[in-house]
Amino acid sequence: MSLLFRFARRFVAGESLDAAIGEVRRLNDAGLLVTLDFLGENVSNEGEAEAAAAEYVRMIEAINRFGLKANVSLKLTQMGLDLGDGFCQAQVERVVAKAADFSNFVRIDMEGTAYTDRTLDVFENVYRKMGNVGIVLQAYLHRTRKDLDRVVALKARVRLCKGAYAEPPTAAIQKMKDIRSNYTTLAEALFRSRTYPAIATHDEQLIRACARMAQEMGVGKEDFELQMLYGMRPARQLELAREGYRVRVYVPFGTAWLPYFYRRLRERKENIFFVVRNFFKS
């Protein structure tokens, strides 16, 4: 267990909000923006969902109190999606309303395809009511271009990632070269939308392609973000920030680090090699 924790600890900022705030300060001081994530998903009762929403309110208050350059990201199953869409939406609105009090922003993470339609529906409902909320879309899903068009029509903000859940060929593109191709197509659509897209990837080929595309399309470095996970390619994060890009680091924390870490390894086999390789890098 000690070795496993050593691996996991690199990718999790700690078990408490205080520990996470310390890491946010360090990253901000280095010129990086942060998205803070309280680990957890698929709660089994309303009390757990309400407690998770309360923790997010506390996180947003701490971000404001300490003047941090950070926002938050949450999963709908942690907000009680399995218990009902209306109940879940009410918890999300608590968090988004608190963020609005401080002119801050909330990102809704995307989970497996069993939740995609409901996640988009809850997101759209909250966005239409409150505005300061964005969504994550996964480039490896066959459906994502249609979903992206739906979100762009709202003029909402999108975080584009490759996607890491194990999905069947009927739902997801399987070959990496094809995923990369679809990612760049979707990124181009986002750059054209001028909705401050977030390009979330550690793939150097995609980072370079998207940076070049933005330049060619006249999208300034201040008009989009490059996003990476905490602990993944930290030296490259700093390098990109020094080049003038807005770089945001996704920082998870909480006692649920073990399920989070196992999921990172289980979702796609290449994550195992990526984690091991980066463990020995600075």
C-alpha positions, 0 to 999 in steps of 0.5 A, spaced: 500 500 500 505 504 501 508 504 494 501 505 491 500 511 495 506 514 493 504 513 486 497 516 487 500 521 491 503 524 485 496 525 482 492 527 488 493 534 492 492 531 499 486 528 503 484 535 505 482 542 503 487 545 506 492 541 503 489 542 496 489 550 497 497 549 499 498 546 492 493 551 489 497 557 492 504 553 489 501 553 482 498 560 482 505 562 484 508 559 478 503 562 473 498 556 473 491 557 473 487 551 477 481 547 477 479 544 484 476 537 484 473 534 490 474 526 489 467 522 489 462 519 485 456 515 485 453 517 492 448 512 494 444 517 498 441 524 498 445 526 505 452 524 501 450 528 495 448 534 500 455 533 503 459 533 497 455 540 495 456 543 501 464 541 500 464 545 494 461 551 497 466 551 502 471 550 496 469 556 493 469 560 499 476 558 500 478 560 493 475 567 494 477 568 501 485 567 499 484 570 492 486 564 488 486 563 481 482 557 481 475 554 479 471 548 481 469 542 477 464 536 479 461 530 477 454 529 477 454 522 480 457 525 486 451 530 486 446 525 486 444 524 479 443 516 480 438 519 485 434 523 480 435 529 475 431 534 479 435 532 486 442 532 482 440 539 479 438 542 485 445 540 488 449 543 482 445 550 483 447 550 490 454 550 488 453 554 481 450 560 485 455 560 490 460 561 485 456 566 482 456 570 488 464 571 487 464 571 479 467 564 479 465 559 474 463 551 475 465 546 470 461 539 470 465 533 468 463 528 463 462 521 466 461 514 462 456 514 456 451 511 461 450 518 463 452 523 457 445 525 455 443 526 462 449 530 464 448 534 458 440 535 460 442 537 467 448 542 464 443 545 459 438 547 464 443 550 469 446 554 464 440 557 461 438 559 468 445 561 471 450 562 466 457 561 469 457 553 468 461 549 463 461 542 460 466 537 458 466 533 452 470 527 450 473 527 443 473 519 442 465 518 442 462 518 436 456 522 438 461 528 440 460 533 434 453 533 435 454 534 442 459 540 441 454 543 436 449 543 441 453 546 447 456 551 442 449 554 440 448 555 447 455 559 447 457 555 453 464 553 455 467 547 453 473 543 456 475 538 450 479 532 452 480 525 449 476 521 454 478 515 458 473 511 460 473 504 457 467 504 452 465 499 446 466 501 439 459 502 438 460 508 442 467 510 442 473 511 437 478 505 438 484 507 434 489 513 437 490 516 430 483 516 429 481 519 436 487 525 435 484 526 428 477 527 431 480 531 437 483 536 432 476 537 428 473 538 434 478 543 437 477 547 430 470 548 431 471 550 438 476 555 436 471 558 431 466 558 436 470 564 440 467 561 446 474 560 450 475 553 449 479 549 454 484 544 450 485 538 455 490 534 453 497 531 455 499 529 448 504 533 445 502 532 438 495 535 440 498 540 444 502 543 438 497 542 433 492 546 437 497 551 438 498 552 431 491 552 429 489 557 434 495 562 431 493 560 424 485 562 426 487 568 429 485 566 436 490 569 441 493 565 447 489 569 452 482 566 448 483 559 450 486 555 455 491 549 455 489 544 461 493 538 464 492 534 470 496 535 477 502 531 476 502 530 469 508 533 465 509 539 470 515 541 467 511 542 460 506 546 464 510 551 466 514 551 459 507 553 456 505 558 461 512 561 460 510 561 453 504 566 454 499 560 454 493 560 459 495 553 463 490 550 468 491 544 472 486 540 474 487 538 482 483 533 485 483 532 493 480 528 498 480 521 501 477 517 495 484 518 492 484 510 491 478 509 487 480 515 483 487 512 482 484 505 480 480 509 475 486 512 472 489 506 470 483 502 469 480 506 464 485 506 458 491 501 458 496 507 456 494 510 462 498 505 466 505 506 462 503 514 462 503 514 470 509 510 471 513 514 466 511 520 469 512 518 476 520 518 474 520 525 471 519 532 474 
